[in-house]
């Protein structure tokens, strides 16, 4: 049996190459035991009322997996936190809250998107607390989809402009902070963490405060190539 973990695909109509890579991945991994999508499957998901051809193509690939018996799990990222139960029902996936502990072939593993690990990025965390609040999401869902698209495009352009001007110190602030990694792993009593968000794929081995060996797996983005972490029993 094999379980897969992916994140940060940032699927969008403007990147058909990434959608093609995702289609190939789904075709090649139809017999996974389970697949966990740890956020930012979409570059932007503005609501389950999206009936575009692009949305239909993504749903088709996900349904291919669930139709073949793959257990599919989704955890929202900072770009697709508007994915809801309608979308989940359409493709047969289960939505997980951030900071979910799963049993991975007998080992407790903590799953996160990863943005809340970046504790030095206080500006982003303030923005996150507002934009992902129940009130804002409720207001967004009641806006016409075309309005939501315009708002999202403005936010993306602003974010892209800011990232082009980042200094090394600012980039460091946007990475996961080790103290927070230790805190959240010890809180959940795990010695393995899998997350995405930072686009800095790596396997970090370290020691918890009680002397226990621990591991943090950071998933890669899909901007240049497909990236997945597979665990087999």
Buried (B, 14 or more C-beta within 10 A) or exposed (E): EBBBBBBBBBBBEEBEEBBEBBBEBBEEBEEBBBBBBBBBBBBBBBBBEBEEEBBEBBBEBBBBBBEEEBBBBBBBBBBBBBBBEEBBEBBBBEEBEBBBBBEBEEEEBBBBBBBBBBBBBEEBEEEBEEEBEEEEBEEBBEBEBEEBBEBBEEBBEEEEEEEEEEEEEEEEBBBBBEEBBBBBBBEBEBBBBBBBBBBBBEEBEBEBEEEEEBBBBBBBBBEEEBBBBEBEE
